[in-house]
Amino acid sequence: MIISDWPGAIAHIDADCFFAACERLRRPDLAGRPICVLSSQDACIVAKTYDAKAAGITTGMPVWEARKLMPQAVYLQADFRFYGLLSNKLFAILRRFSPQVEAYSIDEGFVDLDGLRGYWRMGYGEIGDAIRRTIHQETGLTVSVGVSVTRTLAKMASEANKPNGLSVVSGRHIAEFLSGQATRDIPGIGARRAALLGKFGLHTALEFSRAPEAQVQRLLGRTGMHLWHELNGQSLFGIQTAPALPGSMARTASLGERSSDIRLVRSHLSHHCFRLGMDMVARGYTARHFSVMLRLGNFEHVTLAEHLPQATQHLNIMQRTATRLLHGLWREGMVVNACGIVATQIAPAGHAQAGLFAPDAGDRETADLPLWQAMQAMRSRFGNSIIRPANSLLRTAPPARQGRRFGYPLFVCR
Ligand SMILES: [Mg+2]
């Protein structure tokens, strides 16, 4: 059990209704109206304001169902690029408070504050509050901040006081805080695990944290043990400043029609390939394994994969690989309604091992990289449709959005 107040200090920052709040920022005319943000295919709700939530709208709910519950709400198509810009701004502010910041999701981050009280000449709670106020002043977004001794406790603390709140749980106040939290409120414990714990009389997070180690181990295994230590103030996870490499990256979409024209499918595939390649260049990743997926008219999926001799982020190599795979999959009379490309074995660029049989590929890659980077810079500044590969032009681009979404450049993040 903890005896010191601050054996470590971690803040968890979580933006309130992030996507909906972003929309509200650029649409002041929507002030006071419930907002629901729709997924890219306009199929379901991906974010909503608190009033929409109160009306029973949940994330993942089909749009038609939400419209029945709340016809007066504003339904907007998601614009992830705009949310990304605001997210960058938010994380730039966090990095001003501590060099150690973990971007946990687009709108959630952990900040290691350990030992920074002297530097900021403030208590940990005051630093947390300064973060909350600064973000609001500089972006207009409200965030909830939890400050505690481990990341699990910090996350629970921010969750406990939403929106626009601050919760500080020092070592000495952990028990008091946990007594007011259900086991269901512990991140990583879902309804089923909470029900299991309930059978053994463990209802509050405090009861869970006081349960004997052996019982926790039997009930929830290693994950449970990790959480148990974290709730007892022993930091196990710390802050991960380097983003973990994704296991895979994919771009897939419906054709918007059924087609048995290979040229049209190739055009769509080329578009997906280009988007994937641009994302890999932007994030500095390479991949070595690519697979192409087709969804057929009877909703069956067919895929074909290829393992390259060398990891790549070279657009031409990816395009050629995708075309080769498409031809390998194609059968006469095939009817396709969706296609996509998936890259796996992702590695940071520059760490690619030279392939024995492709000695010149690395040089070509380095030589062309500035071109891809310039294209990516154009896309992020002027919009994704500013530049497209010529062989993707057969596909009809989705209708342009109504009106101007926002002006550029929006923010300069330093
Ligand atoms: Mg959030």
Residues whose N, C-alpha, C, O or C-beta is under 5 A from the ligand:
A	BS01	MG	D14 A15 D16 C17 F18 D107
